[in-house]
Amino acid sequence: MYRLYVIELRKNVFSENRKFREANPQFNGELECVYVGMTSKNPKQRFEQHKQRLQSKKGVDLSSSIVRKYGSFLRPSLYHTIPAYKNREEALKAEKELAAKLRRERYAVWVN
């Protein structure tokens, strides 16, 4: 099972990270900056993996540098009603859809 999650980012990500800023021309500064992700773990566990820069058994970095540097906390209100997905492909599609929805609502969004 795969779940979506949303992490609030500190707003200085918008001023300090050019790629983040370029990905969010719709952002007006009123709402938050967020990261949208997908995981087979509990969202809290996944957030900790980002913050602790965990690596896989093969030495692959499992974290997002944006979350590591700017991640503040989980935003369950933005994802708690979304059901779990049976496979990775469905979850990846839903992750992109959630990111697009939040951008339309004028959040600044990062998704890998």
Phi, psi and omega in degrees: 000142181237141181234151173268156176211158179229132178244130175283136179252150174296141186296340180293349174301326182293319181277332185267339186243107183301316181297320178297314180298316180294330180283351187226058180294342180282348187290128181250005177087355182278317179268190185267167169264133184222159173244132177251129180223174180225140183210155172266359180258181171289138180306324178296317178297317181295320177300316178297323177300318178299310186293328182267000180054050179294149178241152177288173178299336179270003178086014179275132179293123181267004186252161173261130180297328178297314180291318180303316185276322189243353184295131181254304183194165177289149177241073183304332181298340180267355182219351189296337180271355181277127182289164175286155181248146184284331181223163185298320183298315178298317182294320178296319178297315180295325178299313179296320179295318178295318178300316180296319179298314181294323176297319178298330178278001177080022166284156169265124191234138171240134177218139180274000000 
